[in-house]
Amino acid sequence: MSSYMPRWCTCALILINISFYFFPVLTIAQTEASSKSQTILQEADLDACLKEALKNNRRRPASRYAVEMAEARHRQALAGYWPQISAKGGYLRMDESPNFLFPSSTMSLPMGGSLPITIPGVGTVPVSSIDVPAQDVKLMDEDNYWASLNATWLLYDGGMRKGYREQSSALVEMMKQECRRTDLEVIDSVKRLYYGAVLARQLHQVGKDTLARMGATLNLTETMYKKGSGAVKKTDWLDNKVMVESLRAMVALLEKNELMAQAALANTMGLPWNTSVVPVDRKMPFTSFMDQLDRLVGTAYQFNPDWSKIEAGLRAAQGAVRTAKSGHYPKLAVTGQLHRWWNDYDGGLATESNKKGWTVGLGLELPLFSGLLTHNKIAEARAQVAKLKEERFLLKEGIGLQIKDTVLSLGAAEKSHQATLEAMQAAAENRDLNVRAYQHELVETEKVIRAQLIEALMSAQHYKARYDHIALRSQLSLVVGREVLKKIQ
């Protein structure tokens, strides 16, 4: 019994390790299709998946609308350089006609003179002053129609409009970089899920092949313990059967993971929930990556979306400083107006010279004291610039460290790829030799089972190493932008 337990524990440990390598990157989605008959299968290669994802993914339209909003804000800022022209018009009805009451007065002749005035029945009488009675003068009719054309052109603003223009222009660039970041993330997700689906299919196939071989070994073990020389016992057959049934349950889970990987790929491409995409590729490619860390880091700052975004944010903050400083300077503007007034009355104020005309003016606004409001706005804007400069420094170091980590991981992944490839080939040869020896009762059952499980484990490790290498290359493209890799390669 003491020799039986270590063999059982060894095989169980190998089976657990196989599960560990089978299940990463396969639990991609959280829901499962209710029926296979409702699933629509589509076969596509990586390029077709990328085109479909960039066409249908809902994150891209949101990013594009953000760019359109920023461009509209930029055009709003540019509108300040143009004259502002507006037209007004209206109708006014008063309860009664307005009037002007001229008060009564007495007019005295100058120099003490007098005027002869003839009064009937009295004769001629000299008069030295004249009494003028009060007069009620009508100014206009009750109904009035008016229209005007007004224009204002800001000539000098102390840099306010330029500051707004710099801020809005930088905002456009920030949104474009955010849009490019979204595209890179969509591409990265599709690439990972595409090859994740390929890996899921390969691991499912490894499970089925291992199950088939273990089933054949189980039949052979049963035959040998019943009709053989007695070297193979029923306990060996039971050990083998436990492993076969455990592996059968694992294969069922691998099948489910393969289906879910295909469904997750379709979901990322923006396809309906009942659609699954089957990758055309049956194997994952492997291309060695040349170590060019210094050049890669040096060039990454030209293409990394986050770096370009913080550079644009810094320009926007500097524009905000300029806008805040404009509060210390005067503002000069030219104003003009054309007006027309319609009134049926021809006297009072309703004369032809008053009914139409134009005006031109020059206005000046000079800030004198604002309770240090402008001073503190400038201080806030300058602090924002300093903050972004520090964040840019942190981002620069972070990008370099992230690229270094990815490149070193790629080197380790390439070594792991070569080592697992040789291990897989050796495990396949070892399994073949053990099966042949077992047919002649030269090895124990436990060694045959372990050899088959180890082959499955080594195959899973190798395929996982290939996937890790692809995922790291995709991550590098996400960090530096695809343009850098294209330029270097």
Secondary structure, 3 states (H helix, E strand, C coil): CCCHHHHHHHHHHHHHHHHHHHCCCCCCCCCCCCCHHHCEEEEECHHHHHHHHHHHCCHHHHHHHHHHHHHHHHHHHHHHHCCEEEEEEEEEECCCCCEEEECCEEEECHHHCCEEEEECCCEEEEECEEEECCEEEECCCCEEEEEEEEEEEEEECCCHHHHHHHHHHHHHHHHHHHHHHHHHHHHHHHHHHHHHHHHHHHHHHHHHHHHHHHHHHHHHHHHHHHHCCCCCCHHHHHHHHHHHHHHHHHHHHHHHHHHHHHHHHHHHCCCCCCEEEEECCCCCCCCCCCCCHHHHHHHHCCCCHHHHHHHHHHHHHHHHHHHHHHHHCCEEEEEEEEEEEECCCCCCCCCHHHHEEEEEEEEEECCCCCCCHHHHHHHHHHHHHHHHHHHHHHHHHHHHHHHHHHHHHHHHHHHHHHHHHHHHHHHHHHHHHHHHHHHCCCCCHHHHHHHHHHHHHHHHHHHHHHHHHHHHHHHHHHHHCHHHHHHHC
